[in-house]
Amino acid sequence: MQFPDRFSNLPDYAFPRLRALLDAHAPGGPVRHMTIGEPKHAFPPWITDIIARHADEFGRYPPNDGTPELRQAIADWLERRYGVTVDSDSQVIALNGTREGLYNAAMALCPEEKAGGTPAVLMPNPFYQVYMIAALSVAAEPVFVPATDATGHLPDFAALPASVLDRTVLCYVCSPANPQGAVADEGYWADLLALAERHDFRILADECYSEIWRDTPPPGALQVAARTGADPERIVAFHSLSKRSNLPGLRSGFAAGGPQSIARMKQLRNYSGAPLPLPLQRVAEAVWADEVHVEENRALYRRKFEIADRVLGNVPGYRPPQAGFFLWLPVDDGEVAALKLWRETGVRVLPGAYLTRETDTANPGAGYIRVALVGPEDETEQALIAIRDCLYD
Ligand SMILES: Cc1ncc(COP(=O)(O)O)c(C=O)c1O
């Protein structure tokens, strides 16, 4: 029996790799998990009442695109957050979390060929791993574009050769960026939109960390597209309740963009999608409409960012993140540092190389560790002090 070749050379996923690196060794202190970006703050307590009130709807197949009420709540949120008006019928699709949508967008939107060659799908490096799998699944060429200190931790897509840009069909961008916490400003989005127009490709804007910011709300791709009069088909933006509302287990997000792109995504999902159960769509509708819990959540992260600045501010190369909830800390070798930290202190962090792809030039993650600030404040502070004393003293 045969298996597909296109997935044969994948490295193990980040977390099994981490277990293989660390688990043969005993922790050197109280175990502190700072590896997975799984929010640990409380979600809004009132959601359980909504589930109970709508429990009978578990007896129905849910609508594929999202209920009209959920899509309207999403459109209203986009209006409040970005001042952008979208048509909730034709420009919004509900998703089971952004990961599913980021994957299926490539299925729905990637043509078989461009400029007489294999289509190229651009993505940052380091990157959220689903971008690469999505590209490989549609037999496109994933193009890894370094997002390093030198590029402000966002990829410089315009530096790619014209021969690649001309074959480009999709471009994944993550802002605020996981893992670096860098934010694409209006100029970045405007330049990227202009590049997409020149080379005729679509931008898939992964904005699932957009609500966890320190000082200024990150501008959104749809907002800049509207302001610059860009073709709405150039952008599909992805948002999630996982980080904004501490509901990673709800599996709820959405995509919004040009009507043709969204129609293609809906069409594919009609055949192959697994829509969010109806009672959970009711929850999502209420959660998008509430900002109180989001502000409380943001304040908790802000306090942890301040602790990180205070504890790690003198570490050479420390870069306070603008948004998101990760620190991307420079070290000599990420695997060596993660192992040392585990064996000497019990703190678990992720080697940066597990989030990157080695290219001809270098591995932009090899000299980093990623630290998730998702735990309680006091534990986070103790763990950050342990990191400083173990790795930087
Ligand atoms: C950059 C990025 N995009 C997308 C996701 C997927 O989030 P969800 O599917 O929970 O919305 C994550 C989750 O960690 C992420 O870090």
The ligand as an SDF file (V2000), in Angstrom:
LIG
                    3D

 16 16  0  0  0  0  0  0  0  0999 V2000
   -0.5730   31.8470   14.8670 C   0  0  0  0  0  0  0  0  0  0  0  0
   -1.7400   30.9910   15.1790 C   0  0  0  0  0  0  0  0  0  0  0  0
   -2.7140   30.8820   14.2580 N   0  0  0  0  0  0  0  0  0  0  0  0
   -3.7910   30.1080   14.4760 C   0  0  0  0  0  0  0  0  0  0  0  0
   -3.9280   29.3920   15.6490 C   0  0  0  0  0  0  0  0  0  0  0  0
   -5.1310   28.4980   15.7940 C   0  0  0  0  0  0  0  0  0  0  0  0
   -5.9880   28.9100   16.7530 O   0  0  0  0  0  0  0  0  0  0  0  0
   -7.4870   28.3710   16.8290 P   0  0  0  0  0  0  0  0  0  0  0  0
   -7.6330   27.2710   15.8160 O   0  0  0  0  0  0  0  0  0  0  0  0
   -7.6420   27.8990   18.2250 O   0  0  0  0  0  0  0  0  0  0  0  0
   -8.3420   29.5550   16.4750 O   0  0  0  0  0  0  0  0  0  0  0  0
   -2.9400   29.4620   16.6350 C   0  0  0  0  0  0  0  0  0  0  0  0
   -3.0740   28.6830   17.8780 C   0  0  0  0  0  0  0  0  0  0  0  0
   -2.2010   28.5400   18.6760 O   0  0  0  0  0  0  0  0  0  0  0  0
   -1.8200   30.2950   16.3970 C   0  0  0  0  0  0  0  0  0  0  0  0
   -0.8280   30.4140   17.2900 O   0  0  0  0  0  0  0  0  0  0  0  0
  1  2  1  0
  2  3  1  0
  2 15  2  0
  3  4  2  0
  4  5  1  0
  5  6  1  0
  5 12  2  0
  6  7  1  0
  7  8  1  0
  8  9  2  0
  8 10  1  0
  8 11  1  0
 12 13  1  0
 12 15  1  0
 13 14  2  0
 15 16  1  0
M  END
$$$$
